[in-house]
């Protein structure tokens, strides 16, 4: 869980969200293994379940990874500490089952499989695009060709990630044709653009953010071949604290940088969740952080403001 950034009285705090592995599920109770402990919370008729689309209770099979966004109140089950931060009544508001995301540069395309370079930290992925999803993907990603960028929301399968829908619209340029900002362009105190998410439930990356401009010098943790992006970013180090605000929902949180977001830097696109954001991906969040800020994982993005290198005290 993450707290609201200091000095932001107009911002709502983040919601509670947790990632884990399903242990048991019934119409009234969901039990997860999360953070080395078991947590339980209530299910209701209003709980939304996603598993490649609208799902039902049958999708909550033991062993499947999930991301759960919670709400408090009502007659529910009690958490047992761990990622829920103590005992209390928690009700599942939204559950995403085995949701995944693949974003990066297309390396090769087969009849229904696309090989994607996801960047130095994330390796390569082979994404299956089944016939029923292909047309939906092509509407927003018309150039399924090597050298172009792709970003798809997927569901896990025995064959690997299976594309369900596009995560955002495909930029119209090749991945190596990104126009960098002028060297003299001023760096704003608050970055404005798109927030997306990366990874999957049950992944090994700690919850936090991937920032597109982590310094590659010394022990800062950056990628030596990361592009500069289309936004003038200040350089940070892994471990820096940044303020992230969801401009669509008004929630904000102080989030640690846990990885270099070199893949995000290649996308000079917009989010249109609540009007069109300025161009550029300014942060990628882990699924728990993204859901906690009110983002819908299956939607893929929200319009965001980011304050880099958040101080311990002081206004945004």
LINCOR-V675549 format. One record per backbone hydrogen bond with DSSP energy under -0.5 kcal/mol. NH is the residue of the N-H (numbers start at 0). CO is the residue of the C=O. E is the energy in kcal/mol with one decimal. If there is no record, write none. Layout:
NH_CO_E / NH_CO_E
This chain:
7_4_-0.8 / 10_7_-1.5 / 11_249_-2.8 / 14_291_-3.6 / 17_67_-2.3 / 19_65_-2.2 / 20_32_-2.1 / 21_63_-2.7 / 22_30_-3.0 / 23_30_-1.5 / 25_28_-2.6 / 29_40_-2.4 / 30_23_-2.9 / 31_38_-2.8 / 32_20_-2.5 / 33_31_-0.7 / 33_36_-3.0 / 36_33_-1.4 / 38_31_-2.4 / 39_77_-0.5 / 40_29_-1.8 / 41_89_-2.2 / 42_27_-1.5 / 46_43_-1.4 / 47_92_-2.2 / 49_94_-3.1 / 50_52_-2.8 / 54_48_-3.5 / 58_55_-1.9 / 59_56_-1.8 / 60_58_-1.8 / 62_21_-2.7 / 63_60_-2.0 / 65_19_-2.8 / 66_95_-2.1 / 67_17_-3.0 / 68_93_-2.8 / 69_15_-2.9 / 70_90_-2.5 / 72_88_-0.8 / 75_73_-1.1 / 76_89_-0.7 / 78_87_-1.7 / 80_85_-0.8 / 83_80_-1.7 / 84_81_-1.9 / 89_76_-1.7 / 89_87_-0.5 / 90_70_-3.3 / 91_41_-3.0 / 92_68_-2.9 / 93_68_-1.6 / 94_47_-3.1 / 95_66_-2.9 / 96_49_-3.2 / 96_94_-0.6 / 97_64_-3.1 / 97_95_-0.6 / 99_153_-2.5 / 100_198_-0.5 / 101_151_-2.2 / 103_149_-2.3 / 104_116_-2.2 / 105_147_-3.2 / 106_114_-3.3 / 107_114_-1.2 / 109_112_-3.6 / 113_126_-2.5 / 114_107_-2.8 / 115_124_-2.9 / 116_104_-3.0 / 117_115_-0.8 / 117_122_-2.7 / 121_118_-0.7 / 122_118_-1.7 / 124_115_-2.1 / 126_113_-3.0 / 126_124_-0.6 / 127_125_-0.5 / 127_160_-2.4 / 128_111_-3.0 / 128_126_-0.5 / 129_127_-0.6 / 132_129_-1.7 / 133_129_-1.4 / 134_130_-0.8 / 136_132_-2.3 / 137_133_-2.9 / 138_134_-1.5 / 139_135_-0.7 / 139_136_-0.8 / 140_136_-1.9 / 143_141_-0.8 / 144_142_-1.8 / 146_105_-2.7 / 147_144_-1.9 / 148_172_-0.5 / 149_103_-2.5 / 151_101_-2.5 / 152_164_-2.8 / 153_99_-3.1 / 154_161_-2.0 / 155_97_-2.1 / 159_156_-2.0 / 161_154_-2.5 / 162_127_-3.0 / 162_160_-0.5 / 163_152_-3.1 / 164_152_-1.4 / 166_150_-3.0 / 167_150_-0.8 / 169_139_-3.3 / 174_146_-3.2 / 176_173_-2.2 / 177_174_-0.6 / 179_177_-0.6 / 180_228_-0.7 / 184_181_-1.9 / 187_185_-0.7 / 190_305_-3.1 / 192_303_-2.2 / 193_279_-2.5 / 194_301_-2.5 / 195_282_-1.9 / 196_299_-0.5 / 197_284_-2.0 / 200_98_-0.7 / 202_199_-1.8 / 208_255_-2.2 / 209_283_-3.5 / 210_208_-0.5 / 210_258_-1.8 / 213_210_-0.6 / 214_235_-3.0 / 219_216_-1.5 / 221_214_-2.1 / 225_222_-1.4 / 232_230_-1.0 / 235_212_-1.9 / 237_219_-3.2 / 238_256_-2.5 / 239_236_-2.2 / 241_254_-2.8 / 242_306_-2.4 / 243_241_-0.5 / 243_252_-2.7 / 244_304_-2.7 / 245_250_-3.4 / 246_244_-0.9 / 246_302_-2.5 / 247_302_-0.7 / 249_245_-2.9 / 251_11_-2.3 / 252_243_-2.1 / 253_2_-2.9 / 254_241_-3.2 / 254_252_-0.6 / 256_239_-2.8 / 257_208_-3.1 / 257_255_-0.6 / 258_208_-1.2 / 260_210_-3.3 / 261_259_-0.9 / 264_260_-1.5 / 265_262_-1.4 / 266_263_-1.6 / 267_265_-0.8 / 268_266_-0.7 / 273_274_-1.0 / 274_271_-0.6 / 276_270_-2.6 / 279_268_-2.3 / 280_263_-0.5 / 280_266_-1.3 / 281_193_-2.0 / 281_279_-0.7 / 282_193_-1.1 / 283_209_-2.3 / 284_195_-2.8 / 285_207_-2.3 / 286_197_-0.6 / 289_285_-2.6 / 290_286_-2.7 / 291_287_-2.3 / 292_288_-1.4 / 293_290_-1.7 / 294_289_-2.2 / 296_294_-0.7 / 298_295_-1.3 / 299_295_-1.7 / 301_194_-1.8 / 303_192_-2.8 / 304_244_-1.8 / 305_190_-2.7 / 306_242_-2.6 / 307_305_-0.7 / 309_240_-3.4 / 315_6_-0.9
